Amino acid sequence: MGKTVVETIYGKYSKYEIVKDSGTFSTSIYLYKDGKHDGSYSSVAAAVEAAKRKG
């Protein structure tokens, strides 16, 4: 349980991190841009695609 960085994507000007937060009953996927929360996603693949579009 806890937060783990699943993937890091480097854009032209920013660094995107996909973070998986595993709880007791659920798992959440977050996208961080330069250390700040940038969105929540239902899957890692959706977060990676969003980071690539934004980056």
Secondary structure as the mmCIF struct_conf table of DSSP 4:
data_model
#
loop_
_struct_conf.conf_type_id
_struct_conf.id
_struct_conf.beg_label_comp_id
_struct_conf.beg_label_asym_id
_struct_conf.beg_label_seq_id
_struct_conf.end_label_comp_id
_struct_conf.end_label_asym_id
_struct_conf.end_label_seq_id
STRN STRN1 GLY A 2 TYR A 10
BEND BEND1 LYS A 12 TYR A 13
STRN STRN2 LYS A 15 SER A 22
BEND BEND2 THR A 24 PHE A 25
STRN STRN3 THR A 27 LYS A 33
TURN_TY1_P TURN_TY1_P1 ASP A 34 GLY A 35
STRN STRN4 LYS A 36 TYR A 41
BEND BEND3 SER A 42 SER A 43
HELX_RH_AL_P HELX_RH_AL_P1 VAL A 44 LYS A 54
#
